[in-house]
Amino acid sequence: MENNIENENVQVSENYQTDIANLLVGYARRSEAGKAIKLSINTNAFGDCSTYTTSDGQTYVPLVISMSAIRKVIDGDRVVTTVCQLILE
């Protein structure tokens, strides 16, 4: 499973033009029934993420999932893909 996770990180990087760094925050999997996507977010990594605040005072953490990778999870071609935050410096 660990090799698959490393490959997932490479896939996300390739989809976001490898010059953009990303912070691994968690994983997305299809539910056993196949009717939902389950997100598992690491609370320690989540705390390291940058946030933004909207005009109404709500604070959000912007995260991304590769469209092609999540499609493969939805279609059952992959078991898991990564949830990341892009690090734009």
Biopython code that builds the backbone (N, CA, C, O; Angstrom):
import numpy as np
from Bio.PDB.StructureBuilder import StructureBuilder

atoms = [
    (1, "MET", "N", (0.827, -1.197, 0.000)),
    (1, "MET", "CA", (0.000, 0.000, 0.000)),
    (1, "MET", "C", (0.866, 1.254, 0.000)),
    (1, "MET", "O", (0.506, 2.250, -0.627)),
    (2, "GLU", "N", (2.008, 1.221, 0.696)),
    (2, "GLU", "CA", (2.853, 2.402, 0.784)),
    (2, "GLU", "C", (3.326, 2.873, -0.580)),
    (2, "GLU", "O", (3.343, 4.077, -0.833)),
    (3, "ASN", "N", (3.710, 1.964, -1.468)),
    (3, "ASN", "CA", (4.121, 2.353, -2.815)),
    (3, "ASN", "C", (2.995, 3.031, -3.556)),
    (3, "ASN", "O", (3.231, 3.998, -4.280)),
    (4, "ASN", "N", (1.767, 2.547, -3.392)),
    (4, "ASN", "CA", (0.626, 3.184, -4.027)),
    (4, "ASN", "C", (0.464, 4.611, -3.535)),
    (4, "ASN", "O", (0.159, 5.507, -4.322)),
    (5, "ILE", "N", (0.665, 4.831, -2.248)),
    (5, "ILE", "CA", (0.543, 6.172, -1.690)),
    (5, "ILE", "C", (1.617, 7.079, -2.280)),
    (5, "ILE", "O", (1.328, 8.220, -2.642)),
    (6, "GLU", "N", (2.853, 6.590, -2.383)),
    (6, "GLU", "CA", (3.906, 7.397, -2.985)),
    (6, "GLU", "C", (3.562, 7.727, -4.428)),
    (6, "GLU", "O", (3.780, 8.855, -4.871)),
    (7, "ASN", "N", (3.027, 6.762, -5.169)),
    (7, "ASN", "CA", (2.617, 7.010, -6.547)),
    (7, "ASN", "C", (1.511, 8.034, -6.618)),
    (7, "ASN", "O", (1.466, 8.827, -7.559)),
    (8, "GLU", "N", (0.616, 8.036, -5.647)),
    (8, "GLU", "CA", (-0.455, 9.023, -5.605)),
    (8, "GLU", "C", (0.130, 10.427, -5.490)),
    (8, "GLU", "O", (-0.328, 11.348, -6.166)),
    (9, "ASN", "N", (1.143, 10.595, -4.634)),
    (9, "ASN", "CA", (1.768, 11.908, -4.472)),
    (9, "ASN", "C", (2.376, 12.381, -5.784)),
    (9, "ASN", "O", (2.265, 13.558, -6.128)),
    (10, "VAL", "N", (3.016, 11.479, -6.517)),
    (10, "VAL", "CA", (3.591, 11.825, -7.812)),
    (10, "VAL", "C", (2.489, 12.232, -8.768)),
    (10, "VAL", "O", (2.641, 13.208, -9.503)),
    (11, "GLN", "N", (1.362, 11.494, -8.773)),
    (11, "GLN", "CA", (0.243, 11.806, -9.660)),
    (11, "GLN", "C", (-0.285, 13.214, -9.385)),
    (11, "GLN", "O", (-0.512, 13.984, -10.318)),
    (12, "VAL", "N", (-0.480, 13.550, -8.114)),
    (12, "VAL", "CA", (-0.971, 14.882, -7.780)),
    (12, "VAL", "C", (0.020, 15.926, -8.271)),
    (12, "VAL", "O", (-0.378, 16.928, -8.866)),
    (13, "SER", "N", (1.318, 15.699, -8.026)),
    (13, "SER", "CA", (2.329, 16.658, -8.462)),
    (13, "SER", "C", (2.317, 16.830, -9.971)),
    (13, "SER", "O", (2.410, 17.954, -10.463)),
    (14, "GLU", "N", (2.205, 15.736, -10.713)),
    (14, "GLU", "CA", (2.179, 15.831, -12.164)),
    (14, "GLU", "C", (0.977, 16.621, -12.638)),
    (14, "GLU", "O", (1.082, 17.403, -13.583)),
    (15, "ASN", "N", (-0.157, 16.430, -11.998)),
    (15, "ASN", "CA", (-1.360, 17.135, -12.398)),
    (15, "ASN", "C", (-1.294, 18.621, -12.071)),
    (15, "ASN", "O", (-2.004, 19.422, -12.680)),
    (16, "TYR", "N", (-0.467, 18.987, -11.140)),
    (16, "TYR", "CA", (-0.342, 20.397, -10.778)),
    (16, "TYR", "C", (1.017, 20.950, -11.172)),
    (16, "TYR", "O", (1.609, 21.751, -10.449)),
    (17, "GLN", "N", (1.502, 20.513, -12.324)),
    (17, "GLN", "CA", (2.727, 21.067, -12.904)),
    (17, "GLN", "C", (3.891, 20.970, -11.932)),
    (17, "GLN", "O", (4.264, 21.996, -11.364)),
    (18, "THR", "N", (4.457, 19.869, -11.715)),
    (18, "THR", "CA", (5.448, 19.536, -10.706)),
    (18, "THR", "C", (6.213, 20.691, -10.081)),
    (18, "THR", "O", (6.901, 20.461, -9.087)),
    (19, "ASP", "N", (6.144, 21.907, -10.585)),
    (19, "ASP", "CA", (6.849, 23.013, -9.958)),
    (19, "ASP", "C", (6.073, 23.577, -8.771)),
    (19, "ASP", "O", (6.587, 24.448, -8.069)),
    (20, "ILE", "N", (4.859, 23.109, -8.531)),
    (20, "ILE", "CA", (4.066, 23.566, -7.398)),
    (20, "ILE", "C", (4.139, 22.505, -6.316)),
    (20, "ILE", "O", (3.753, 21.356, -6.531)),
    (21, "ALA", "N", (4.638, 22.899, -5.146)),
    (21, "ALA", "CA", (4.737, 21.956, -4.030)),
    (21, "ALA", "C", (3.355, 21.738, -3.423)),
    (21, "ALA", "O", (2.465, 22.577, -3.556)),
    (22, "ASN", "N", (3.191, 20.602, -2.758)),
    (22, "ASN", "CA", (1.925, 20.358, -2.086)),
    (22, "ASN", "C", (2.169, 19.703, -0.744)),
    (22, "ASN", "O", (3.177, 19.031, -0.528)),
    (23, "LEU", "N", (1.223, 19.917, 0.151)),
    (23, "LEU", "CA", (1.271, 19.359, 1.495)),
    (23, "LEU", "C", (0.221, 18.256, 1.567)),
    (23, "LEU", "O", (-0.968, 18.515, 1.383)),
    (24, "LEU", "N", (0.655, 17.033, 1.832)),
    (24, "LEU", "CA", (-0.265, 15.917, 1.968)),
    (24, "LEU", "C", (-1.074, 16.104, 3.245)),
    (24, "LEU", "O", (-0.510, 16.243, 4.330)),
    (25, "VAL", "N", (-2.390, 16.105, 3.112)),
    (25, "VAL", "CA", (-3.272, 16.342, 4.247)),
    (25, "VAL", "C", (-4.095, 15.097, 4.580)),
    (25, "VAL", "O", (-4.462, 14.882, 5.735)),
    (26, "GLY", "N", (-4.381, 14.284, 3.569)),
    (26, "GLY", "CA", (-5.186, 13.099, 3.840)),
    (26, "GLY", "C", (-5.428, 12.304, 2.574)),
    (26, "GLY", "O", (-4.723, 12.458, 1.577)),
    (27, "TYR", "N", (-6.436, 11.453, 2.633)),
    (27, "TYR", "CA", (-6.741, 10.548, 1.532)),
    (27, "TYR", "C", (-8.231, 10.533, 1.236)),
    (27, "TYR", "O", (-9.053, 10.812, 2.108)),
    (28, "ALA", "N", (-8.566, 10.206, 0.005)),
    (28, "ALA", "CA", (-9.959, 10.040, -0.410)),
    (28, "ALA", "C", (-10.129, 8.613, -0.911)),
    (28, "ALA", "O", (-9.324, 8.123, -1.703)),
    (29, "ARG", "N", (-11.182, 7.953, -0.445)),
    (29, "ARG", "CA", (-11.494, 6.575, -0.848)),
    (29, "ARG", "C", (-12.975, 6.485, -1.179)),
    (29, "ARG", "O", (-13.780, 7.281, -0.696)),
    (30, "ARG", "N", (-13.322, 5.521, -1.997)),
    (30, "ARG", "CA", (-14.724, 5.246, -2.273)),
    (30, "ARG", "C", (-15.270, 4.402, -1.121)),
    (30, "ARG", "O", (-14.581, 3.512, -0.622)),
    (31, "SER", "N", (-16.496, 4.677, -0.701)),
    (31, "SER", "CA", (-17.108, 3.895, 0.369)),
    (31, "SER", "C", (-17.307, 2.454, -0.087)),
    (31, "SER", "O", (-17.296, 2.167, -1.285)),
    (32, "GLU", "N", (-17.489, 1.553, 0.869)),
    (32, "GLU", "CA", (-17.687, 0.145, 0.529)),
    (32, "GLU", "C", (-18.904, -0.052, -0.362)),
    (32, "GLU", "O", (-18.890, -0.904, -1.251)),
    (33, "ALA", "N", (-19.950, 0.722, -0.133)),
    (33, "ALA", "CA", (-21.158, 0.613, -0.954)),
    (33, "ALA", "C", (-20.970, 1.292, -2.308)),
    (33, "ALA", "O", (-21.770, 1.094, -3.223)),
    (34, "GLY", "N", (-19.913, 2.092, -2.433)),
    (34, "GLY", "CA", (-19.645, 2.772, -3.698)),
    (34, "GLY", "C", (-20.529, 3.965, -3.966)),
    (34, "GLY", "O", (-20.602, 4.439, -5.099)),
    (35, "LYS", "N", (-21.201, 4.459, -2.946)),
    (35, "LYS", "CA", (-22.143, 5.563, -3.131)),
    (35, "LYS", "C", (-21.628, 6.898, -2.596)),
    (35, "LYS", "O", (-22.325, 7.911, -2.666)),
    (36, "ALA", "N", (-20.418, 6.895, -2.065)),
    (36, "ALA", "CA", (-19.864, 8.114, -1.480)),
    (36, "ALA", "C", (-18.342, 8.071, -1.541)),
    (36, "ALA", "O", (-17.741, 7.012, -1.716)),
    (37, "ILE", "N", (-17.739, 9.238, -1.393)),
    (37, "ILE", "CA", (-16.291, 9.358, -1.245)),
    (37, "ILE", "C", (-16.019, 9.687, 0.217)),
    (37, "ILE", "O", (-16.575, 10.639, 0.766)),
    (38, "LYS", "N", (-15.159, 8.889, 0.838)),
    (38, "LYS", "CA", (-14.791, 9.098, 2.230)),
    (38, "LYS", "C", (-13.460, 9.852, 2.276)),
    (38, "LYS", "O", (-12.493, 9.461, 1.623)),
    (39, "LEU", "N", (-13.424, 10.919, 3.042)),
    (39, "LEU", "CA", (-12.193, 11.689, 3.224)),
    (39, "LEU", "C", (-11.629, 11.397, 4.603)),
    (39, "LEU", "O", (-12.352, 11.424, 5.599)),
    (40, "SER", "N", (-10.340, 11.120, 4.652)),
    (40, "SER", "CA", (-9.630, 10.940, 5.914)),
    (40, "SER", "C", (-8.566, 12.021, 5.973)),
    (40, "SER", "O", (-7.609, 12.011, 5.198)),
    (41, "ILE", "N", (-8.743, 12.949, 6.897)),
    (41, "ILE", "CA", (-7.842, 14.089, 7.017)),
    (41, "ILE", "C", (-7.010, 13.929, 8.282)),
    (41, "ILE", "O", (-7.548, 13.717, 9.369)),
    (42, "ASN", "N", (-5.697, 14.032, 8.130)),
    (42, "ASN", "CA", (-4.782, 13.950, 9.269)),
    (42, "ASN", "C", (-4.857, 15.271, 10.030)),
    (42, "ASN", "O", (-4.559, 16.329, 9.476)),
    (43, "THR", "N", (-5.255, 15.208, 11.296)),
    (43, "THR", "CA", (-5.456, 16.440, 12.060)),
    (43, "THR", "C", (-4.157, 17.217, 12.266)),
    (43, "THR", "O", (-4.177, 18.447, 12.309)),
    (44, "ASN", "N", (-3.028, 16.517, 12.393)),
    (44, "ASN", "CA", (-1.755, 17.228, 12.541)),
    (44, "ASN", "C", (-1.408, 17.977, 11.262)),
    (44, "ASN", "O", (-0.998, 19.136, 11.311)),
    (45, "ALA", "N", (-1.571, 17.320, 10.121)),
    (45, "ALA", "CA", (-1.288, 17.969, 8.835)),
    (45, "ALA", "C", (-2.276, 19.099, 8.580)),
    (45, "ALA", "O", (-1.906, 20.147, 8.051)),
    (46, "PHE", "N", (-3.527, 18.886, 8.956)),
    (46, "PHE", "CA", (-4.562, 19.902, 8.765)),
    (46, "PHE", "C", (-4.185, 21.181, 9.512)),
    (46, "PHE", "O", (-4.407, 22.287, 9.017)),
    (47, "GLY", "N", (-3.624, 21.024, 10.686)),
    (47, "GLY", "CA", (-3.195, 22.171, 11.485)),
    (47, "GLY", "C", (-2.048, 22.934, 10.846)),
    (47, "GLY", "O", (-1.844, 24.110, 11.150)),
    (48, "ASP", "N", (-1.292, 22.282, 9.961)),
    (48, "ASP", "CA", (-0.175, 22.938, 9.281)),
    (48, "ASP", "C", (-0.613, 23.694, 8.023)),
    (48, "ASP", "O", (0.182, 24.418, 7.424)),
    (49, "CYS", "N", (-1.860, 23.527, 7.632)),
    (49, "CYS", "CA", (-2.350, 24.149, 6.392)),
    (49, "CYS", "C", (-2.577, 25.644, 6.568)),
    (49, "CYS", "O", (-2.882, 26.122, 7.661)),
    (50, "SER", "N", (-2.420, 26.367, 5.468)),
    (50, "SER", "CA", (-2.781, 27.776, 5.473)),
    (50, "SER", "C", (-4.292, 27.887, 5.299)),
    (50, "SER", "O", (-4.934, 26.969, 4.788)),
    (51, "THR", "N", (-4.845, 28.996, 5.720)),
    (51, "THR", "CA", (-6.286, 29.210, 5.658)),
    (51, "THR", "C", (-6.588, 30.549, 4.991)),
    (51, "THR", "O", (-5.695, 31.365, 4.762)),
    (52, "TYR", "N", (-7.846, 30.749, 4.692)),
    (52, "TYR", "CA", (-8.299, 32.064, 4.246)),
    (52, "TYR", "C", (-9.623, 32.352, 4.930)),
    (52, "TYR", "O", (-10.338, 31.434, 5.334)),
    (53, "THR", "N", (-9.944, 33.629, 5.057)),
    (53, "THR", "CA", (-11.176, 34.048, 5.722)),
    (53, "THR", "C", (-12.046, 34.798, 4.730)),
    (53, "THR", "O", (-11.576, 35.678, 4.009)),
    (54, "THR", "N", (-13.320, 34.437, 4.706)),
    (54, "THR", "CA", (-14.270, 35.093, 3.805)),
    (54, "THR", "C", (-14.783, 36.381, 4.439)),
    (54, "THR", "O", (-14.532, 36.657, 5.612)),
    (55, "SER", "N", (-15.497, 37.153, 3.653)),
    (55, "SER", "CA", (-15.993, 38.443, 4.136)),
    (55, "SER", "C", (-16.977, 38.301, 5.297)),
    (55, "SER", "O", (-17.169, 39.245, 6.062)),
    (56, "ASP", "N", (-17.600, 37.134, 5.434)),
    (56, "ASP", "CA", (-18.526, 36.933, 6.561)),
    (56, "ASP", "C", (-17.826, 36.385, 7.805)),
    (56, "ASP", "O", (-18.486, 36.037, 8.784)),
    (57, "GLY", "N", (-16.487, 36.307, 7.772)),
    (57, "GLY", "CA", (-15.713, 35.898, 8.938)),
    (57, "GLY", "C", (-15.459, 34.408, 9.068)),
    (57, "GLY", "O", (-14.838, 33.978, 10.040)),
    (58, "GLN", "N", (-15.922, 33.605, 8.115)),
    (58, "GLN", "CA", (-15.694, 32.164, 8.160)),
    (58, "GLN", "C", (-14.285, 31.844, 7.659)),
    (58, "GLN", "O", (-13.814, 32.447, 6.695)),
    (59, "THR", "N", (-13.617, 30.901, 8.311)),
    (59, "THR", "CA", (-12.260, 30.518, 7.937)),
    (59, "THR", "C", (-12.293, 29.145, 7.276)),
    (59, "THR", "O", (-12.947, 28.223, 7.763)),
    (60, "TYR", "N", (-11.578, 29.022, 6.157)),
    (60, "TYR", "CA", (-11.551, 27.791, 5.380)),
    (60, "TYR", "C", (-10.115, 27.356, 5.110)),
    (60, "TYR", "O", (-9.193, 28.171, 5.102)),
    (61, "VAL", "N", (-9.947, 26.057, 4.892)),
    (61, "VAL", "CA", (-8.670, 25.468, 4.483)),
    (61, "VAL", "C", (-8.849, 25.017, 3.035)),
    (61, "VAL", "O", (-9.623, 24.093, 2.783)),
    (62, "PRO", "N", (-8.161, 25.636, 2.077)),
    (62, "PRO", "CA", (-8.305, 25.221, 0.679)),
    (62, "PRO", "C", (-7.508, 23.943, 0.397)),
    (62, "PRO", "O", (-6.292, 23.905, 0.585)),
    (63, "LEU", "N", (-8.204, 22.908, -0.052)),
    (63, "LEU", "CA", (-7.587, 21.623, -0.357)),
    (63, "LEU", "C", (-7.911, 21.232, -1.791)),
    (63, "LEU", "O", (-8.880, 21.721, -2.371)),
    (64, "VAL", "N", (-7.100, 20.354, -2.355)),
    (64, "VAL", "CA", (-7.324, 19.903, -3.731)),
    (64, "VAL", "C", (-7.227, 18.386, -3.820)),
    (64, "VAL", "O", (-6.518, 17.731, -3.056)),
    (65, "ILE", "N", (-7.973, 17.857, -4.790)),
    (65, "ILE", "CA", (-7.895, 16.456, -5.176)),
    (65, "ILE", "C", (-7.818, 16.450, -6.690)),
    (65, "ILE", "O", (-8.619, 17.108, -7.355)),
    (66, "SER", "N", (-6.881, 15.727, -7.232)),
    (66, "SER", "CA", (-6.739, 15.619, -8.675)),
    (66, "SER", "C", (-8.019, 15.058, -9.285)),
    (66, "SER", "O", (-8.524, 14.034, -8.825)),
    (67, "MET", "N", (-8.548, 15.712, -10.312)),
    (67, "MET", "CA", (-9.764, 15.249, -10.979)),
    (67, "MET", "C", (-9.563, 13.869, -11.593)),
    (67, "MET", "O", (-10.425, 13.002, -11.452)),
    (68, "SER", "N", (-8.447, 13.654, -12.267)),
    (68, "SER", "CA", (-8.235, 12.352, -12.902)),
    (68, "SER", "C", (-8.059, 11.253, -11.855)),
    (68, "SER", "O", (-8.524, 10.130, -12.055)),
    (69, "ALA", "N", (-7.402, 11.561, -10.755)),
    (69, "ALA", "CA", (-7.194, 10.565, -9.705)),
    (69, "ALA", "C", (-8.504, 10.230, -8.993)),
    (69, "ALA", "O", (-8.750, 9.061, -8.697)),
    (70, "ILE", "N", (-9.341, 11.215, -8.714)),
    (70, "ILE", "CA", (-10.606, 10.936, -8.029)),
    (70, "ILE", "C", (-11.561, 10.202, -8.966)),
    (70, "ILE", "O", (-12.374, 9.398, -8.510)),
    (71, "ARG", "N", (-11.475, 10.466, -10.263)),
    (71, "ARG", "CA", (-12.294, 9.733, -11.232)),
    (71, "ARG", "C", (-11.915, 8.253, -11.210)),
    (71, "ARG", "O", (-12.782, 7.384, -11.296)),
    (72, "LYS", "N", (-10.616, 7.971, -11.095)),
    (72, "LYS", "CA", (-10.169, 6.579, -11.023)),
    (72, "LYS", "C", (-10.659, 5.906, -9.747)),
    (72, "LYS", "O", (-10.980, 4.718, -9.761)),
    (73, "VAL", "N", (-10.721, 6.646, -8.650)),
    (73, "VAL", "CA", (-11.267, 6.112, -7.405)),
    (73, "VAL", "C", (-12.762, 5.839, -7.570)),
    (73, "VAL", "O", (-13.253, 4.782, -7.175)),
    (74, "ILE", "N", (-13.466, 6.782, -8.146)),
    (74, "ILE", "CA", (-14.906, 6.623, -8.364)),
    (74, "ILE", "C", (-15.186, 5.423, -9.261)),
    (74, "ILE", "O", (-16.112, 4.653, -9.007)),
    (75, "ASP", "N", (-14.393, 5.272, -10.293)),
    (75, "ASP", "CA", (-14.586, 4.174, -11.249)),
    (75, "ASP", "C", (-14.095, 2.833, -10.725)),
    (75, "ASP", "O", (-14.344, 1.799, -11.344)),
    (76, "GLY", "N", (-13.401, 2.837, -9.593)),
    (76, "GLY", "CA", (-12.901, 1.593, -9.017)),
    (76, "GLY", "C", (-11.551, 1.157, -9.555)),
    (76, "GLY", "O", (-11.089, 0.059, -9.246)),
    (77, "ASP", "N", (-10.901, 2.010, -10.366)),
    (77, "ASP", "CA", (-9.584, 1.677, -10.902)),
    (77, "ASP", "C", (-8.474, 1.880, -9.876)),
    (77, "ASP", "O", (-7.400, 1.291, -9.999)),
    (78, "ARG", "N", (-8.727, 2.709, -8.864)),
    (78, "ARG", "CA", (-7.785, 2.962, -7.777)),
    (78, "ARG", "C", (-8.529, 2.838, -6.463)),
    (78, "ARG", "O", (-9.742, 3.039, -6.400)),
    (79, "VAL", "N", (-7.801, 2.509, -5.423)),
    (79, "VAL", "CA", (-8.408, 2.381, -4.106)),
    (79, "VAL", "C", (-8.407, 3.719, -3.371)),
    (79, "VAL", "O", (-9.347, 4.036, -2.642)),
    (80, "VAL", "N", (-7.349, 4.495, -3.566)),
    (80, "VAL", "CA", (-7.162, 5.705, -2.777)),
    (80, "VAL", "C", (-6.470, 6.765, -3.619)),
    (80, "VAL", "O", (-5.752, 6.449, -4.568)),
    (81, "THR", "N", (-6.693, 8.028, -3.262)),
    (81, "THR", "CA", (-5.923, 9.141, -3.821)),
    (81, "THR", "C", (-5.699, 10.161, -2.712)),
    (81, "THR", "O", (-6.301, 10.062, -1.643)),
    (82, "THR", "N", (-4.861, 11.108, -2.958)),
    (82, "THR", "CA", (-4.470, 12.057, -1.927)),
    (82, "THR", "C", (-5.345, 13.310, -1.901)),
    (82, "THR", "O", (-5.917, 13.721, -2.911)),
    (83, "VAL", "N", (-5.426, 13.892, -0.722)),
    (83, "VAL", "CA", (-6.010, 15.211, -0.527)),
    (83, "VAL", "C", (-4.843, 16.091, -0.098)),
    (83, "VAL", "O", (-4.154, 15.785, 0.875)),
    (84, "CYS", "N", (-4.623, 17.178, -0.822)),
    (84, "CYS", "CA", (-3.445, 18.022, -0.575)),
    (84, "CYS", "C", (-3.828, 19.489, -0.513)),
    (84, "CYS", "O", (-4.921, 19.894, -0.909)),
    (85, "GLN", "N", (-2.891, 20.263, -0.004)),
    (85, "GLN", "CA", (-2.977, 21.705, -0.127)),
    (85, "GLN", "C", (-1.809, 22.146, -0.983)),
    (85, "GLN", "O", (-0.663, 21.782, -0.723)),
    (86, "LEU", "N", (-2.105, 22.931, -2.001)),
    (86, "LEU", "CA", (-1.041, 23.462, -2.851)),
    (86, "LEU", "C", (-0.302, 24.527, -2.073)),
    (86, "LEU", "O", (-0.911, 25.336, -1.373)),
    (87, "ILE", "N", (1.004, 24.524, -2.196)),
    (87, "ILE", "CA", (1.820, 25.519, -1.507)),
    (87, "ILE", "C", (2.318, 26.480, -2.575)),
    (87, "ILE", "O", (3.230, 26.167, -3.340)),
    (88, "LEU", "N", (1.713, 27.635, -2.610)),
    (88, "LEU", "CA", (2.060, 28.655, -3.594)),
    (88, "LEU", "C", (2.944, 29.699, -2.918)),
    (88, "LEU", "O", (2.487, 30.466, -2.071)),
    (89, "GLU", "N", (4.186, 29.712, -3.299)),
    (89, "GLU", "CA", (5.120, 30.644, -2.645)),
    (89, "GLU", "C", (5.446, 31.795, -3.537)),
    (89, "GLU", "O", (6.215, 32.676, -3.152)),
]
sb = StructureBuilder()
sb.init_structure("model")
sb.init_model(0)
sb.init_chain("A")
sb.init_seg("    ")
for serial, (resi, resn, name, xyz) in enumerate(atoms, 1):
    if name == "N":
        sb.init_residue(resn, " ", resi, " ")
    sb.init_atom(name, np.array(xyz, "f"), 0.0, 1.0, " ", f" {name:<3s}", serial, name[0])
structure = sb.get_structure()
